[in-house]
Amino acid sequence: MLRILSRHRVLLAAGAVIALLAAAAYVYRISPSSPHFSTRTTTSGVASARVLITAKSTEESVEQSDLESTLGTRAELLADLMATDQTRGEIAAGAGVKADDVAVVTPAMGGPIVPVPIAMLSSQAAANQPALNVIGVSADGQIPIVTIRGYAPDAARATRLVNSASDALHRLLGTQAKSGTFATEALGGVVTATRVESPSRAVGAIVFLFLFVMWSAAIVFFAGLYGHWKRRPRRSAIAAPSA
C-alpha cells in the first residue's frame, strides 16, 4: 500500500490539499475576494425566567392545602397549553415578531428544554415550521414553577420573548381558573446571555483525516484495478487460419 502511494505522490499531495481546504472551510470562513481566513462563529441570545404559580382560597369550603396540592399539576398543564396557536401568536405580538417566526416547545413535545445551539433547537422544536425564535416552557409537575427560556438571534429579542411569554402565561392562568384563586409570581428577573459558538477544530481535524484516508484508499483501489487490467491475458485479435 505504501509503495503504491509513493508512486502516486502527486495525487496524494492533491488529496491532502483538498482535504485541508475542506477542513478549513468547516472551521473558517474563506474570503475569495481578498484571500484570508476568519473564524466561523454563530451568535445567539438566550434568556430565561422562572414563574411561580400560587393559590389563595376564596371559598370557605375549599381548603388552602387542597389548592396548593394541585399547583404542580396545574403548572405542568399551563406549560403544555402555551403551545397553542393563539398563545404563540400573543407571544409573537408582544415580542414584536411574526407568529410564523416563533416556535414554542413544551413538556408534551419532548421533555424539558436544555441550552443548546439555536439552530439545533429550532430544527427540533418545529420540524415542519423552522423558526428563528424559540420559546421553551417546562414544568416537572412536582413543584409549581414554570421555567421559560427564549432563544433568538440576539439577547434583546430573547428577553422580549421571555417577557411576552410570561405575560401570556399570566393571562392563560386567568382563563383556566376563577379570578383571584390562582396567580403568577416572578422568581427574580430575566437572566440573559449571549452565546458565541464556533465549529470545533477537533472536528475539523477529523474531517481532514477522513477525507485524506478516503482519497488514499481510492488511489490504492484504482491503482490496483489498473494493474490488474494490464496484467490480464488478452485474446488474439486475429483468429488462426483454418486448414
C-alpha positions, 0 to 999 in steps of 0.5 A: 500500500505504501509503495503504491502511494509513493508512486502516486505522490502527486495525487496524494499531495492533491488529496491532502490539499483538498482535504485541508481546504475542506477542513478549513472551510468547516472551521473558517470562513474563506474570503475569495475576494481578498484571500484570508481566513476568519473564524466561523462563529454563530451568535445567539441570545438566550434568556430565561425566567422562572414563574411561580404559580400560587393559590389563595382560597376564596371559598370557605369550603375549599381548603388552602392545602387542597389548592396548593396540592394541585399547583404542580399539576396545574403548572405542568398543564399551563406549560403544555397549553402555551403551545397553542396557536393563539398563545404563540401568536400573543407571544409573537405580538408582544415580542414584536415578531411574526407568529410564523417566526416563533416556535414554542416547545413544551413538556408534551413535545419532548421533555424539558428544554436544555441550552443548546445551539439555536439552530439545533433547537429550532430544527427540533422544536418545529420540524415542519415550521423552522423558526428563528425564535424559540420559546421553551416552557417546562414544568416537572409537575412536582413543584409549581414553577414554570421555567421559560427560556427564549432563544433568538438571534440576539439577547434583546429579542430573547428577553422580549420573548421571555417577557411576552411569554410570561405575560401570556402565561399570566393571562392563560392562568386567568382563563383556566381558573376563577379570578383571584384563586390562582396567580403568577409570581416572578422568581427574580428577573430575566437572566440573559446571555449571549452565546458565541459558538464556533465549529470545533477544530477537533472536528475539523481535524477529523474531517481532514483525516477522513477525507485524506484516508478516503482519497488514499484508499481510492488511489490504492483501489484504482491503482490496483484495478489498473494493474490488474487490467494490464496484467490480464491475458488478452485474446488474439485479435486475429483468429488462426487460419483454418486448414 
